[in-house]
Amino acid sequence: MKYSRLTKEQLEEMHQEFSKFLATQSIDADEWQKIKESSPETAEQEIDVFSDLVWEGVLNKVEYLEHYSKNQIHLFHMLESKMNLIAIRIKDKEINLLTDEGYRWLQEHLMDEAVEFFSAAKDYNEDRNLDKFKIIRQGAQITKGELYNYFKKLIKK
């Protein structure tokens, strides 16, 4: 398995897609029930393959990721051959960006000397989607890139 298995809830939400996936392998509902009962390891393998297909589809579309921690924000722009990063770090350890108050503080004090901006670019390893997946597994969220693009303009000034 390349990524991770979808949760039971995710599989339930994707019931129709999973049924279509099984149908492409000539497995109908009755056959699937038999496989689950007589060969649970085969059923697990089918779920793993389906999970990887779902992840591949999602990851192919990911352009922006955001990761927040107590005193840092990492904004990623996932391009074709590399990823660009804008990092915002708060030097004041009392500020917690994970709270509404801390995030509001950042909005009001962007040009404060306690706020540091960094930018970098990194080539992907061998597998671009796997690199994206690892960042998501570390807690990043898929976004539309508004915050990345806002800070990109701000840093250029």
MODELLER restraints for C-alpha pairs under 7 A, 6 or more apart:
rsr = mdl.restraints
at = mdl.atoms
rsr.add(forms.Gaussian(group=physical.xy_distance, feature=features.Distance(at['CA:1:A'], at['CA:48:A']), mean=6.11, stdev=0.5))
rsr.add(forms.Gaussian(group=physical.xy_distance, feature=features.Distance(at['CA:1:A'], at['CA:52:A']), mean=6.89, stdev=0.5))
rsr.add(forms.Gaussian(group=physical.xy_distance, feature=features.Distance(at['CA:2:A'], at['CA:52:A']), mean=6.35, stdev=0.5))
rsr.add(forms.Gaussian(group=physical.xy_distance, feature=features.Distance(at['CA:3:A'], at['CA:52:A']), mean=5.94, stdev=0.5))
rsr.add(forms.Gaussian(group=physical.xy_distance, feature=features.Distance(at['CA:4:A'], at['CA:51:A']), mean=6.89, stdev=0.5))
rsr.add(forms.Gaussian(group=physical.xy_distance, feature=features.Distance(at['CA:5:A'], at['CA:48:A']), mean=5.62, stdev=0.5))
rsr.add(forms.Gaussian(group=physical.xy_distance, feature=features.Distance(at['CA:5:A'], at['CA:51:A']), mean=5.30, stdev=0.5))
rsr.add(forms.Gaussian(group=physical.xy_distance, feature=features.Distance(at['CA:6:A'], at['CA:51:A']), mean=5.49, stdev=0.5))
rsr.add(forms.Gaussian(group=physical.xy_distance, feature=features.Distance(at['CA:22:A'], at['CA:28:A']), mean=6.81, stdev=0.5))
rsr.add(forms.Gaussian(group=physical.xy_distance, feature=features.Distance(at['CA:35:A'], at['CA:42:A']), mean=6.97, stdev=0.5))
rsr.add(forms.Gaussian(group=physical.xy_distance, feature=features.Distance(at['CA:35:A'], at['CA:43:A']), mean=6.11, stdev=0.5))
rsr.add(forms.Gaussian(group=physical.xy_distance, feature=features.Distance(at['CA:36:A'], at['CA:43:A']), mean=5.44, stdev=0.5))
rsr.add(forms.Gaussian(group=physical.xy_distance, feature=features.Distance(at['CA:59:A'], at['CA:129:A']), mean=5.67, stdev=0.5))
rsr.add(forms.Gaussian(group=physical.xy_distance, feature=features.Distance(at['CA:59:A'], at['CA:132:A']), mean=6.90, stdev=0.5))
rsr.add(forms.Gaussian(group=physical.xy_distance, feature=features.Distance(at['CA:60:A'], at['CA:129:A']), mean=6.76, stdev=0.5))
rsr.add(forms.Gaussian(group=physical.xy_distance, feature=features.Distance(at['CA:62:A'], at['CA:142:A']), mean=6.68, stdev=0.5))
rsr.add(forms.Gaussian(group=physical.xy_distance, feature=features.Distance(at['CA:63:A'], at['CA:77:A']), mean=5.81, stdev=0.5))
rsr.add(forms.Gaussian(group=physical.xy_distance, feature=features.Distance(at['CA:63:A'], at['CA:78:A']), mean=4.82, stdev=0.5))
rsr.add(forms.Gaussian(group=physical.xy_distance, feature=features.Distance(at['CA:63:A'], at['CA:79:A']), mean=6.81, stdev=0.5))
rsr.add(forms.Gaussian(group=physical.xy_distance, feature=features.Distance(at['CA:64:A'], at['CA:76:A']), mean=5.44, stdev=0.5))
rsr.add(forms.Gaussian(group=physical.xy_distance, feature=features.Distance(at['CA:64:A'], at['CA:77:A']), mean=4.73, stdev=0.5))
rsr.add(forms.Gaussian(group=physical.xy_distance, feature=features.Distance(at['CA:64:A'], at['CA:78:A']), mean=5.82, stdev=0.5))
rsr.add(forms.Gaussian(group=physical.xy_distance, feature=features.Distance(at['CA:64:A'], at['CA:142:A']), mean=5.96, stdev=0.5))
rsr.add(forms.Gaussian(group=physical.xy_distance, feature=features.Distance(at['CA:64:A'], at['CA:143:A']), mean=5.38, stdev=0.5))
rsr.add(forms.Gaussian(group=physical.xy_distance, feature=features.Distance(at['CA:64:A'], at['CA:144:A']), mean=6.08, stdev=0.5))
rsr.add(forms.Gaussian(group=physical.xy_distance, feature=features.Distance(at['CA:64:A'], at['CA:145:A']), mean=5.23, stdev=0.5))
rsr.add(forms.Gaussian(group=physical.xy_distance, feature=features.Distance(at['CA:65:A'], at['CA:75:A']), mean=5.99, stdev=0.5))
rsr.add(forms.Gaussian(group=physical.xy_distance, feature=features.Distance(at['CA:65:A'], at['CA:76:A']), mean=4.99, stdev=0.5))
rsr.add(forms.Gaussian(group=physical.xy_distance, feature=features.Distance(at['CA:65:A'], at['CA:77:A']), mean=6.76, stdev=0.5))
rsr.add(forms.Gaussian(group=physical.xy_distance, feature=features.Distance(at['CA:65:A'], at['CA:140:A']), mean=5.92, stdev=0.5))
rsr.add(forms.Gaussian(group=physical.xy_distance, feature=features.Distance(at['CA:65:A'], at['CA:141:A']), mean=5.42, stdev=0.5))
rsr.add(forms.Gaussian(group=physical.xy_distance, feature=features.Distance(at['CA:65:A'], at['CA:142:A']), mean=4.66, stdev=0.5))
rsr.add(forms.Gaussian(group=physical.xy_distance, feature=features.Distance(at['CA:65:A'], at['CA:143:A']), mean=5.62, stdev=0.5))
rsr.add(forms.Gaussian(group=physical.xy_distance, feature=features.Distance(at['CA:66:A'], at['CA:74:A']), mean=5.72, stdev=0.5))
rsr.add(forms.Gaussian(group=physical.xy_distance, feature=features.Distance(at['CA:66:A'], at['CA:75:A']), mean=4.67, stdev=0.5))
rsr.add(forms.Gaussian(group=physical.xy_distance, feature=features.Distance(at['CA:66:A'], at['CA:76:A']), mean=6.22, stdev=0.5))
rsr.add(forms.Gaussian(group=physical.xy_distance, feature=features.Distance(at['CA:66:A'], at['CA:140:A']), mean=5.16, stdev=0.5))
rsr.add(forms.Gaussian(group=physical.xy_distance, feature=features.Distance(at['CA:66:A'], at['CA:141:A']), mean=5.27, stdev=0.5))
rsr.add(forms.Gaussian(group=physical.xy_distance, feature=features.Distance(at['CA:66:A'], at['CA:142:A']), mean=6.63, stdev=0.5))
rsr.add(forms.Gaussian(group=physical.xy_distance, feature=features.Distance(at['CA:66:A'], at['CA:143:A']), mean=6.83, stdev=0.5))
rsr.add(forms.Gaussian(group=physical.xy_distance, feature=features.Distance(at['CA:67:A'], at['CA:73:A']), mean=5.75, stdev=0.5))
rsr.add(forms.Gaussian(group=physical.xy_distance, feature=features.Distance(at['CA:67:A'], at['CA:74:A']), mean=5.05, stdev=0.5))
rsr.add(forms.Gaussian(group=physical.xy_distance, feature=features.Distance(at['CA:67:A'], at['CA:75:A']), mean=6.56, stdev=0.5))
rsr.add(forms.Gaussian(group=physical.xy_distance, feature=features.Distance(at['CA:67:A'], at['CA:139:A']), mean=6.20, stdev=0.5))
rsr.add(forms.Gaussian(group=physical.xy_distance, feature=features.Distance(at['CA:67:A'], at['CA:140:A']), mean=4.20, stdev=0.5))
rsr.add(forms.Gaussian(group=physical.xy_distance, feature=features.Distance(at['CA:67:A'], at['CA:141:A']), mean=6.38, stdev=0.5))
rsr.add(forms.Gaussian(group=physical.xy_distance, feature=features.Distance(at['CA:68:A'], at['CA:74:A']), mean=6.46, stdev=0.5))
rsr.add(forms.Gaussian(group=physical.xy_distance, feature=features.Distance(at['CA:68:A'], at['CA:98:A']), mean=6.95, stdev=0.5))
rsr.add(forms.Gaussian(group=physical.xy_distance, feature=features.Distance(at['CA:69:A'], at['CA:97:A']), mean=6.73, stdev=0.5))
rsr.add(forms.Gaussian(group=physical.xy_distance, feature=features.Distance(at['CA:69:A'], at['CA:98:A']), mean=6.42, stdev=0.5))
rsr.add(forms.Gaussian(group=physical.xy_distance, feature=features.Distance(at['CA:70:A'], at['CA:96:A']), mean=4.75, stdev=0.5))
rsr.add(forms.Gaussian(group=physical.xy_distance, feature=features.Distance(at['CA:70:A'], at['CA:97:A']), mean=5.13, stdev=0.5))
rsr.add(forms.Gaussian(group=physical.xy_distance, feature=features.Distance(at['CA:70:A'], at['CA:98:A']), mean=5.57, stdev=0.5))
rsr.add(forms.Gaussian(group=physical.xy_distance, feature=features.Distance(at['CA:71:A'], at['CA:89:A']), mean=5.80, stdev=0.5))
rsr.add(forms.Gaussian(group=physical.xy_distance, feature=features.Distance(at['CA:71:A'], at['CA:90:A']), mean=5.14, stdev=0.5))
rsr.add(forms.Gaussian(group=physical.xy_distance, feature=features.Distance(at['CA:71:A'], at['CA:93:A']), mean=6.98, stdev=0.5))
rsr.add(forms.Gaussian(group=physical.xy_distance, feature=features.Distance(at['CA:71:A'], at['CA:95:A']), mean=6.72, stdev=0.5))
rsr.add(forms.Gaussian(group=physical.xy_distance, feature=features.Distance(at['CA:71:A'], at['CA:96:A']), mean=5.77, stdev=0.5))
rsr.add(forms.Gaussian(group=physical.xy_distance, feature=features.Distance(at['CA:71:A'], at['CA:97:A']), mean=5.70, stdev=0.5))
rsr.add(forms.Gaussian(group=physical.xy_distance, feature=features.Distance(at['CA:72:A'], at['CA:87:A']), mean=6.97, stdev=0.5))
rsr.add(forms.Gaussian(group=physical.xy_distance, feature=features.Distance(at['CA:72:A'], at['CA:88:A']), mean=5.47, stdev=0.5))
rsr.add(forms.Gaussian(group=physical.xy_distance, feature=features.Distance(at['CA:72:A'], at['CA:89:A']), mean=4.45, stdev=0.5))
rsr.add(forms.Gaussian(group=physical.xy_distance, feature=features.Distance(at['CA:72:A'], at['CA:90:A']), mean=6.30, stdev=0.5))
rsr.add(forms.Gaussian(group=physical.xy_distance, feature=features.Distance(at['CA:73:A'], at['CA:87:A']), mean=5.66, stdev=0.5))
rsr.add(forms.Gaussian(group=physical.xy_distance, feature=features.Distance(at['CA:73:A'], at['CA:88:A']), mean=5.13, stdev=0.5))
rsr.add(forms.Gaussian(group=physical.xy_distance, feature=features.Distance(at['CA:73:A'], at['CA:89:A']), mean=6.64, stdev=0.5))
rsr.add(forms.Gaussian(group=physical.xy_distance, feature=features.Distance(at['CA:74:A'], at['CA:85:A']), mean=6.71, stdev=0.5))
rsr.add(forms.Gaussian(group=physical.xy_distance, feature=features.Distance(at['CA:74:A'], at['CA:86:A']), mean=5.96, stdev=0.5))
rsr.add(forms.Gaussian(group=physical.xy_distance, feature=features.Distance(at['CA:74:A'], at['CA:87:A']), mean=4.55, stdev=0.5))
rsr.add(forms.Gaussian(group=physical.xy_distance, feature=features.Distance(at['CA:74:A'], at['CA:88:A']), mean=6.58, stdev=0.5))
rsr.add(forms.Gaussian(group=physical.xy_distance, feature=features.Distance(at['CA:75:A'], at['CA:85:A']), mean=5.59, stdev=0.5))
rsr.add(forms.Gaussian(group=physical.xy_distance, feature=features.Distance(at['CA:75:A'], at['CA:86:A']), mean=5.10, stdev=0.5))
rsr.add(forms.Gaussian(group=physical.xy_distance, feature=features.Distance(at['CA:75:A'], at['CA:87:A']), mean=6.20, stdev=0.5))
rsr.add(forms.Gaussian(group=physical.xy_distance, feature=features.Distance(at['CA:75:A'], at['CA:148:A']), mean=5.56, stdev=0.5))
rsr.add(forms.Gaussian(group=physical.xy_distance, feature=features.Distance(at['CA:76:A'], at['CA:83:A']), mean=6.53, stdev=0.5))
rsr.add(forms.Gaussian(group=physical.xy_distance, feature=features.Distance(at['CA:76:A'], at['CA:84:A']), mean=5.62, stdev=0.5))
rsr.add(forms.Gaussian(group=physical.xy_distance, feature=features.Distance(at['CA:76:A'], at['CA:85:A']), mean=4.66, stdev=0.5))
rsr.add(forms.Gaussian(group=physical.xy_distance, feature=features.Distance(at['CA:76:A'], at['CA:86:A']), mean=6.57, stdev=0.5))
rsr.add(forms.Gaussian(group=physical.xy_distance, feature=features.Distance(at['CA:77:A'], at['CA:83:A']), mean=5.62, stdev=0.5))
rsr.add(forms.Gaussian(group=physical.xy_distance, feature=features.Distance(at['CA:77:A'], at['CA:84:A']), mean=5.05, stdev=0.5))
rsr.add(forms.Gaussian(group=physical.xy_distance, feature=features.Distance(at['CA:77:A'], at['CA:85:A']), mean=6.47, stdev=0.5))
rsr.add(forms.Gaussian(group=physical.xy_distance, feature=features.Distance(at['CA:78:A'], at['CA:84:A']), mean=6.52, stdev=0.5))
rsr.add(forms.Gaussian(group=physical.xy_distance, feature=features.Distance(at['CA:81:A'], at['CA:123:A']), mean=6.24, stdev=0.5))
rsr.add(forms.Gaussian(group=physical.xy_distance, feature=features.Distance(at['CA:81:A'], at['CA:124:A']), mean=6.50, stdev=0.5))
rsr.add(forms.Gaussian(group=physical.xy_distance, feature=features.Distance(at['CA:82:A'], at['CA:121:A']), mean=6.73, stdev=0.5))
rsr.add(forms.Gaussian(group=physical.xy_distance, feature=features.Distance(at['CA:82:A'], at['CA:122:A']), mean=5.49, stdev=0.5))
rsr.add(forms.Gaussian(group=physical.xy_distance, feature=features.Distance(at['CA:82:A'], at['CA:123:A']), mean=4.16, stdev=0.5))
rsr.add(forms.Gaussian(group=physical.xy_distance, feature=features.Distance(at['CA:82:A'], at['CA:124:A']), mean=5.37, stdev=0.5))
rsr.add(forms.Gaussian(group=physical.xy_distance, feature=features.Distance(at['CA:83:A'], at['CA:121:A']), mean=5.65, stdev=0.5))
rsr.add(forms.Gaussian(group=physical.xy_distance, feature=features.Distance(at['CA:83:A'], at['CA:122:A']), mean=5.38, stdev=0.5))
rsr.add(forms.Gaussian(group=physical.xy_distance, feature=features.Distance(at['CA:83:A'], at['CA:123:A']), mean=6.31, stdev=0.5))
rsr.add(forms.Gaussian(group=physical.xy_distance, feature=features.Distance(at['CA:83:A'], at['CA:124:A']), mean=6.93, stdev=0.5))
rsr.add(forms.Gaussian(group=physical.xy_distance, feature=features.Distance(at['CA:84:A'], at['CA:120:A']), mean=5.84, stdev=0.5))
rsr.add(forms.Gaussian(group=physical.xy_distance, feature=features.Distance(at['CA:84:A'], at['CA:121:A']), mean=4.34, stdev=0.5))
rsr.add(forms.Gaussian(group=physical.xy_distance, feature=features.Distance(at['CA:84:A'], at['CA:122:A']), mean=6.50, stdev=0.5))
rsr.add(forms.Gaussian(group=physical.xy_distance, feature=features.Distance(at['CA:85:A'], at['CA:119:A']), mean=5.39, stdev=0.5))
rsr.add(forms.Gaussian(group=physical.xy_distance, feature=features.Distance(at['CA:85:A'], at['CA:120:A']), mean=5.15, stdev=0.5))
rsr.add(forms.Gaussian(group=physical.xy_distance, feature=features.Distance(at['CA:85:A'], at['CA:121:A']), mean=6.03, stdev=0.5))
rsr.add(forms.Gaussian(group=physical.xy_distance, feature=features.Distance(at['CA:86:A'], at['CA:118:A']), mean=5.72, stdev=0.5))
rsr.add(forms.Gaussian(group=physical.xy_distance, feature=features.Distance(at['CA:86:A'], at['CA:119:A']), mean=4.45, stdev=0.5))
rsr.add(forms.Gaussian(group=physical.xy_distance, feature=features.Distance(at['CA:86:A'], at['CA:120:A']), mean=6.71, stdev=0.5))
rsr.add(forms.Gaussian(group=physical.xy_distance, feature=features.Distance(at['CA:87:A'], at['CA:117:A']), mean=5.72, stdev=0.5))
rsr.add(forms.Gaussian(group=physical.xy_distance, feature=features.Distance(at['CA:87:A'], at['CA:118:A']), mean=5.01, stdev=0.5))
rsr.add(forms.Gaussian(group=physical.xy_distance, feature=features.Distance(at['CA:87:A'], at['CA:119:A']), mean=6.13, stdev=0.5))
rsr.add(forms.Gaussian(group=physical.xy_distance, feature=features.Distance(at['CA:88:A'], at['CA:115:A']), mean=6.90, stdev=0.5))
rsr.add(forms.Gaussian(group=physical.xy_distance, feature=features.Distance(at['CA:88:A'], at['CA:116:A']), mean=5.68, stdev=0.5))
rsr.add(forms.Gaussian(group=physical.xy_distance, feature=features.Distance(at['CA:88:A'], at['CA:117:A']), mean=4.74, stdev=0.5))
rsr.add(forms.Gaussian(group=physical.xy_distance, feature=features.Distance(at['CA:88:A'], at['CA:118:A']), mean=6.50, stdev=0.5))
rsr.add(forms.Gaussian(group=physical.xy_distance, feature=features.Distance(at['CA:89:A'], at['CA:115:A']), mean=5.82, stdev=0.5))
rsr.add(forms.Gaussian(group=physical.xy_distance, feature=features.Distance(at['CA:89:A'], at['CA:116:A']), mean=5.11, stdev=0.5))
rsr.add(forms.Gaussian(group=physical.xy_distance, feature=features.Distance(at['CA:89:A'], at['CA:117:A']), mean=6.50, stdev=0.5))
rsr.add(forms.Gaussian(group=physical.xy_distance, feature=features.Distance(at['CA:90:A'], at['CA:114:A']), mean=5.66, stdev=0.5))
rsr.add(forms.Gaussian(group=physical.xy_distance, feature=features.Distance(at['CA:90:A'], at['CA:115:A']), mean=4.77, stdev=0.5))
rsr.add(forms.Gaussian(group=physical.xy_distance, feature=features.Distance(at['CA:90:A'], at['CA:116:A']), mean=6.37, stdev=0.5))
rsr.add(forms.Gaussian(group=physical.xy_distance, feature=features.Distance(at['CA:91:A'], at['CA:114:A']), mean=5.01, stdev=0.5))
rsr.add(forms.Gaussian(group=physical.xy_distance, feature=features.Distance(at['CA:91:A'], at['CA:115:A']), mean=6.36, stdev=0.5))
rsr.add(forms.Gaussian(group=physical.xy_distance, feature=features.Distance(at['CA:92:A'], at['CA:114:A']), mean=6.07, stdev=0.5))
rsr.add(forms.Gaussian(group=physical.xy_distance, feature=features.Distance(at['CA:95:A'], at['CA:102:A']), mean=5.33, stdev=0.5))
rsr.add(forms.Gaussian(group=physical.xy_distance, feature=features.Distance(at['CA:96:A'], at['CA:102:A']), mean=4.79, stdev=0.5))
rsr.add(forms.Gaussian(group=physical.xy_distance, feature=features.Distance(at['CA:97:A'], at['CA:103:A']), mean=4.81, stdev=0.5))
rsr.add(forms.Gaussian(group=physical.xy_distance, feature=features.Distance(at['CA:124:A'], at['CA:131:A']), mean=6.70, stdev=0.5))
rsr.add(forms.Gaussian(group=physical.xy_distance, feature=features.Distance(at['CA:125:A'], at['CA:131:A']), mean=6.92, stdev=0.5))
